């Protein structure tokens, strides 16, 4: 979509502009789609001189009236004939005139912006990428071509902001290609690049990563608890637990790598969307990891690139490789099958929804484990292509450089103006025979949420939230549970909890069923602005004989929050797509600064504690060293022998005062029926799991009240509990 915006060329230039020079303003009409098109004949020559009447555009099969056509020309890399030579001389003369005439810079749509993104390259990959990037720079011409150099590894580094100083660019690219990765990280630190664009892009990446939830498919939160003693586990259970940790860590690693790739590129695209001209990303990678858990974000990235008119050209920096690209997919599929067979030995396999969901995730991951195929799909879906399986990229780079400067720019206003979240394919044709057309393949019709990314699966949930009579076809709960107050902000967890007992499963065949669950939770401030979002989509295929065991689980998603004091509204929508059922809940949460003295967090019912081998995330209050807390909003506890009511809390005693004591009371109709007193550590932050047995308690509704006592001062919280 084209937007109205202003561009200060000083932000793109190395030298500051004189104060008397006016900043050009570029205006474009809203709701207009712009498509860059490259047309070649069968011999690879660019087809030039086409008119608007030569093109037809169809969106989702519907013809679209063109509002404009513009042809931009650069030098050809294909050996021309006499007529083409004469034409090329005219083109080059125009370029030279543009170089001499500074006023040509005001033709802002002729600006070319090229973002060179280098992601997770080994030493050989750096060398190959360096050679290809320098070769591309040699094809550069004109004052209105600007390059940025970006490195993506465990973090995001803006190595060179947009500039047309080729010497600067060569220096940065050369240093990147020749240094060892550790030396390079020390040489180029995030703090050493202080241009505004770098900070904005880095913040965008961080915000995007935080947009992702902190949960695996079901009940598997990134969370932590106090140290857990595993010595009581049987050897078989211990082996299973360790295997779960290893598999879950690998799954999280794949997801995290995929998110870093997607959101780093998305940050670049989001910044370029506000700028005019030909916008391209030259993406150097050794393969794109795109597991099932990141697939929706990947599709959203492609759509965002297409709406922003950004073309991605991917370069597989592994060069010519003897290894089959399908080998990782085959190995992963075999591992998933082996895992499923092995776990049938355990009695509770049918009851372990985490196991079933992770096996399903592994199976779906194997389908997309071909890292080169993901690169190709990313490039071709945005109107570019993949350069791969060669050690000498020079011929392909020359052709690529030609496309950056010679293309047609089509615009049209979509006939369909409804944001329905569906993918709208774009098909471009010309009334010439034997030509090859290269253009972006379509976009998702998505509404905008200020400061937030919108994914296709969220659109039905947004529609549900907008209905005057909110649907209530599903049972679920959502809440913001506060934990610690630090630095003027409340650290909390947003928790979504849906029982799987009523979820619809559709028969695929005699042995398989499928289901699809989605959740969208928006936290809005008093002005109605969305300050954070929790979002998750889980499409699954499930063996038919495991459905009943699966129904005994819960779909739990969490994400950490940091909220300054104020009044917030939590709007949550959930969907069971196979059952075509939706539900919406709204609640108000007020954040206030705590008084002086000891403080106590909110209380979260505990579903389970999971061992965790990875380092805890300090931003997540459910993370502790060695374990993760999986909370639940289900207040019901069965009255079985040896069963316990378990809650997770964080106590914050006042430093330097009397020894703190935690009191756990069970009350019914306001009357005390049980009390436990426990001394706790006199530390600044004390995570704690409080347990009280249900034995001796009659069925009914109770209040569990926790009181932190320190001398004469107390802090108190409570939570309802139902004994069944």
ChimeraX attribute file (.defattr): number of C-alpha atoms within 10 A of each C-alpha:
attribute: neighborCount
match mode: 1-to-1
recipient: residues
	/A:1	16
	/A:2	20
	/A:3	17
	/A:4	12
	/A:5	12
	/A:6	14
	/A:7	16
	/A:8	14
	/A:9	17
	/A:10	12
	/A:11	16
	/A:12	20
	/A:13	17
	/A:14	14
	/A:15	10
	/A:16	10
	/A:17	14
	/A:18	8
	/A:19	7
	/A:20	6
	/A:21	7
	/A:22	10
	/A:23	14
	/A:24	14
	/A:25	13
	/A:26	17
	/A:27	13
	/A:28	12
	/A:29	11
	/A:30	11
	/A:31	13
	/A:32	16
	/A:33	20
	/A:34	21
	/A:35	27
	/A:36	24
	/A:37	19
	/A:38	22
	/A:39	22
	/A:40	15
	/A:41	14
	/A:42	11
	/A:43	10
	/A:44	13
	/A:45	17
	/A:46	21
	/A:47	16
	/A:48	15
	/A:49	9
	/A:50	16
	/A:51	12
	/A:52	15
	/A:53	10
	/A:54	11
	/A:55	15
	/A:56	16
	/A:57	20
	/A:58	16
	/A:59	19
	/A:60	15
	/A:61	11
	/A:62	15
	/A:63	14
	/A:64	18
	/A:65	14
	/A:66	17
	/A:67	13
	/A:68	11
	/A:69	18
	/A:70	14
	/A:71	17
	/A:72	15
	/A:73	21
	/A:74	18
	/A:75	17
	/A:76	19
	/A:77	17
	/A:78	13
	/A:79	8
	/A:80	13
	/A:81	9
	/A:82	8
	/A:83	8
	/A:84	12
	/A:85	13
	/A:86	11
	/A:87	12
	/A:88	17
	/A:89	12
	/A:90	12
	/A:91	16
	/A:92	14
	/A:93	11
	/A:94	14
	/A:95	19
	/A:96	14
	/A:97	13
	/A:98	16
	/A:99	16
	/A:100	12
	/A:101	11
	/A:102	11
	/A:103	9
	/A:104	16
	/A:105	16
	/A:106	15
	/A:107	13
	/A:108	18
	/A:109	14
	/A:110	16
	/A:111	21
	/A:112	21
	/A:113	25
	/A:114	23
	/A:115	24
	/A:116	20
	/A:117	22
	/A:118	26
	/A:119	25
	/A:120	20
	/A:121	23
	/A:122	16
	/A:123	14
	/A:124	14
	/A:125	21
	/A:126	28
	/A:127	19
	/A:128	22
	/A:129	28
	/A:130	23
	/A:131	17
	/A:132	22
	/A:133	23
	/A:134	18
	/A:135	17
	/A:136	20
	/A:137	16
	/A:138	12
	/A:139	15
	/A:140	17
	/A:141	16
	/A:142	15
	/A:143	21
	/A:144	24
	/A:145	21
	/A:146	21
	/A:147	24
	/A:148	20
	/A:149	21
	/A:150	21
	/A:151	22
	/A:152	18
	/A:153	16
	/A:154	12
	/A:155	15
	/A:156	21
	/A:157	25
	/A:158	25
	/A:159	21
	/A:160	23
	/A:161	23
	/A:162	23
	/A:163	22
	/A:164	21
	/A:165	15
	/A:166	16
	/A:167	10
	/A:168	13
	/A:169	22
	/A:170	16
	/A:171	11
	/A:172	16
	/A:173	23
	/A:174	18
	/A:175	16
	/A:176	24
	/A:177	23
	/A:178	15
	/A:179	15
	/A:180	13
	/A:181	17
	/A:182	8
	/A:183	11
	/A:184	14
	/A:185	16
	/A:186	9
	/A:187	13
	/A:188	18
	/A:189	13
	/A:190	17
	/A:191	10
	/A:192	11
	/A:193	16
	/A:194	12
	/A:195	13
	/A:196	10
	/A:197	18
	/A:198	23
	/A:199	16
	/A:200	14
	/A:201	22
	/A:202	19
	/A:203	14
	/A:204	21
	/A:205	24
	/A:206	17
	/A:207	17
	/A:208	20
	/A:209	16
	/A:210	16
	/A:211	18
	/A:212	18
	/A:213	18
	/A:214	23
	/A:215	19
	/A:216	24
	/A:217	24
	/A:218	21
	/A:219	22
	/A:220	25
	/A:221	23
	/A:222	28
	/A:223	28
	/A:224	27
	/A:225	25
	/A:226	18
	/A:227	13
	/A:228	16
	/A:229	9
	/A:230	11
	/A:231	8
	/A:232	8
	/A:233	11
	/A:234	10
	/A:235	10
	/A:236	9
	/A:237	13
	/A:238	14
	/A:239	12
	/A:240	14
	/A:241	17
	/A:242	14
	/A:243	12
	/A:244	18
	/A:245	17
	/A:246	15
	/A:247	15
	/A:248	19
	/A:249	15
	/A:250	12
	/A:251	20
	/A:252	17
	/A:253	12
	/A:254	18
	/A:255	21
	/A:256	20
	/A:257	19
	/A:258	22
	/A:259	24
	/A:260	22
	/A:261	24
	/A:262	25
	/A:263	22
	/A:264	28
	/A:265	22
	/A:266	24
	/A:267	21
	/A:268	23
	/A:269	27
	/A:270	20
	/A:271	14
	/A:272	22
	/A:273	20
	/A:274	14
	/A:275	24
	/A:276	24
	/A:277	18
	/A:278	24
	/A:279	23
	/A:280	24
	/A:281	24
	/A:282	21
	/A:283	23
	/A:284	28
	/A:285	25
	/A:286	24
	/A:287	23
	/A:288	24
	/A:289	25
	/A:290	28
	/A:291	27
	/A:292	25
	/A:293	24
	/A:294	22
	/A:295	18
	/A:296	17
	/A:297	22
	/A:298	23
	/A:299	18
	/A:300	22
	/A:301	25
	/A:302	29
	/A:303	25
	/A:304	24
	/A:305	29
	/A:306	28
	/A:307	23
	/A:308	24
	/A:309	28
	/A:310	28
	/A:311	29
	/A:312	30
	/A:313	23
	/A:314	27
	/A:315	30
	/A:316	26
	/A:317	29
	/A:318	22
	/A:319	19
	/A:320	12
	/A:321	11
	/A:322	7
	/A:323	8
	/A:324	8
	/A:325	15
	/A:326	16
	/A:327	12
	/A:328	17
	/A:329	19
	/A:330	14
	/A:331	12
	/A:332	18
	/A:333	19
	/A:334	15
	/A:335	16
	/A:336	20
	/A:337	13
	/A:338	12
	/A:339	14
	/A:340	16
	/A:341	10
	/A:342	11
	/A:343	16
	/A:344	11
	/A:345	9
	/A:346	12
	/A:347	9
	/A:348	11
	/A:349	18
	/A:350	19
	/A:351	17
	/A:352	17
	/A:353	25
	/A:354	21
	/A:355	19
	/A:356	25
	/A:357	21
	/A:358	20
	/A:359	21
	/A:360	21
	/A:361	22
	/A:362	23
	/A:363	22
	/A:364	21
	/A:365	25
	/A:366	23
	/A:367	17
	/A:368	20
	/A:369	27
	/A:370	21
	/A:371	20
	/A:372	23
	/A:373	18
	/A:374	17
	/A:375	27
	/A:376	22
	/A:377	15
	/A:378	24
	/A:379	24
	/A:380	20
	/A:381	21
	/A:382	29
	/A:383	25
	/A:384	25
	/A:385	20
	/A:386	21
	/A:387	20
	/A:388	21
	/A:389	16
	/A:390	14
	/A:391	14
	/A:392	14
	/A:393	21
	/A:394	16
	/A:395	11
	/A:396	17
	/A:397	20
	/A:398	18
	/A:399	17
	/A:400	19
	/A:401	20
	/A:402	22
	/A:403	21
	/A:404	21
	/A:405	20
	/A:406	22
	/A:407	22
	/A:408	22
	/A:409	18
	/A:410	21
	/A:411	20
	/A:412	17
	/A:413	17
	/A:414	17
	/A:415	11
	/A:416	13
	/A:417	9
	/A:418	11
	/A:419	13
	/A:420	16
	/A:421	18
	/A:422	15
	/A:423	17
	/A:424	19
	/A:425	15
	/A:426	19
	/A:427	18
	/A:428	17
	/A:429	16
	/A:430	17
	/A:431	11
	/A:432	12
	/A:433	8
	/A:434	10
	/A:435	18
	/A:436	18
	/A:437	17
	/A:438	20
	/A:439	21
	/A:440	29
	/A:441	20
	/A:442	22
	/A:443	25
	/A:444	22
	/A:445	20
	/A:446	22
	/A:447	17
	/A:448	10
	/A:449	10
	/A:450	10
	/A:451	13
	/A:452	15
	/A:453	19
	/A:454	21
	/A:455	23
	/A:456	20
	/A:457	21
	/A:458	22
	/A:459	19
	/A:460	19
	/A:461	21
	/A:462	17
	/A:463	13
	/A:464	21
	/A:465	24
	/A:466	11
	/A:467	10
	/A:468	7
	/A:469	9
	/A:470	16
	/A:471	16
	/A:472	15
	/A:473	15
	/A:474	18
	/A:475	17
	/A:476	22
	/A:477	19
	/A:478	23
	/A:479	21
	/A:480	24
	/A:481	20
	/A:482	25
	/A:483	26
	/A:484	21
	/A:485	22
	/A:486	11
	/A:487	8
	/A:488	13
	/A:489	16
	/A:490	21
	/A:491	22
	/A:492	23
	/A:493	23
	/A:494	23
	/A:495	23
	/A:496	25
	/A:497	22
	/A:498	24
	/A:499	17
	/A:500	22
	/A:501	15
	/A:502	13
	/A:503	21
	/A:504	19
	/A:505	20
	/A:506	15
	/A:507	15
	/A:508	13
	/A:509	10
	/A:510	8
	/A:511	11
	/A:512	16
	/A:513	19
	/A:514	18
	/A:515	18
	/A:516	19
	/A:517	23
	/A:518	20
	/A:519	25
	/A:520	23
	/A:521	27
	/A:522	22
	/A:523	24
	/A:524	18
	/A:525	17
	/A:526	10
	/A:527	8
	/A:528	10
	/A:529	15
	/A:530	19
	/A:531	16
	/A:532	22
	/A:533	22
	/A:534	22
	/A:535	23
	/A:536	23
	/A:537	20
	/A:538	19
	/A:539	18
	/A:540	18
	/A:541	20
	/A:542	22
	/A:543	18
	/A:544	17
	/A:545	12
	/A:546	18
	/A:547	21
	/A:548	13
	/A:549	17
	/A:550	23
	/A:551	18
	/A:552	15
	/A:553	18
	/A:554	21
	/A:555	24
	/A:556	26
	/A:557	28
	/A:558	31
	/A:559	27
	/A:560	27
	/A:561	24
	/A:562	19
	/A:563	21
	/A:564	16
	/A:565	15
	/A:566	12
	/A:567	15
	/A:568	23
	/A:569	19
	/A:570	21
	/A:571	19
	/A:572	27
	/A:573	28
	/A:574	32
	/A:575	25
	/A:576	21
	/A:577	17
	/A:578	15
	/A:579	16
	/A:580	10
	/A:581	16
	/A:582	22
	/A:583	20
	/A:584	26
	/A:585	18
	/A:586	17
	/A:587	13
	/A:588	13
	/A:589	16
	/A:590	10
	/A:591	15
	/A:592	15
	/A:593	13
	/A:594	15
	/A:595	8
	/A:596	8
	/A:597	14
	/A:598	22
	/A:599	25
	/A:600	26
	/A:601	22
	/A:602	22
	/A:603	24
	/A:604	26
	/A:605	24
	/A:606	21
	/A:607	19
	/A:608	14
	/A:609	19
	/A:610	21
	/A:611	22
	/A:612	26
	/A:613	15
	/A:614	13
	/A:615	12
	/A:616	20
	/A:617	15
	/A:618	10
	/A:619	13
	/A:620	21
	/A:621	27
	/A:622	30
	/A:623	24
	/A:624	23
	/A:625	18
	/A:626	19
	/A:627	23
	/A:628	26
	/A:629	27
	/A:630	27
	/A:631	28
	/A:632	24
	/A:633	18
	/A:634	19
	/A:635	16
	/A:636	15
	/A:637	17
	/A:638	13
	/A:639	19
	/A:640	12
	/A:641	10
	/A:642	8
	/A:643	14
	/A:644	16
	/A:645	22
	/A:646	19
	/A:647	22
	/A:648	21
	/A:649	26
	/A:650	20
	/A:651	28
	/A:652	24
	/A:653	27
	/A:654	19
	/A:655	13
	/A:656	9
	/A:657	12
	/A:658	14
	/A:659	16
	/A:660	22
	/A:661	19
	/A:662	22
	/A:663	16
	/A:664	19
	/A:665	19
	/A:666	23
	/A:667	18
	/A:668	17
	/A:669	9
	/A:670	9
	/A:671	11
	/A:672	13
	/A:673	13
	/A:674	15
	/A:675	14
	/A:676	13
	/A:677	13
	/A:678	11
	/A:679	12
	/A:680	16
	/A:681	15
	/A:682	19
	/A:683	14
	/A:684	12
	/A:685	17
	/A:686	16
	/A:687	22
	/A:688	16
	/A:689	18
	/A:690	20
	/A:691	15
	/A:692	17
	/A:693	15
	/A:694	20
	/A:695	12
	/A:696	10
	/A:697	15
	/A:698	12
	/A:699	13
	/A:700	11
	/A:701	16
	/A:702	22
	/A:703	18
	/A:704	24
	/A:705	17
	/A:706	27
	/A:707	19
	/A:708	25
	/A:709	21
	/A:710	19
	/A:711	12
	/A:712	6
	/A:713	14
	/A:714	17
	/A:715	20
	/A:716	16
	/A:717	15
	/A:718	16
	/A:719	15
	/A:720	17
	/A:721	20
	/A:722	17
	/A:723	17
	/A:724	14
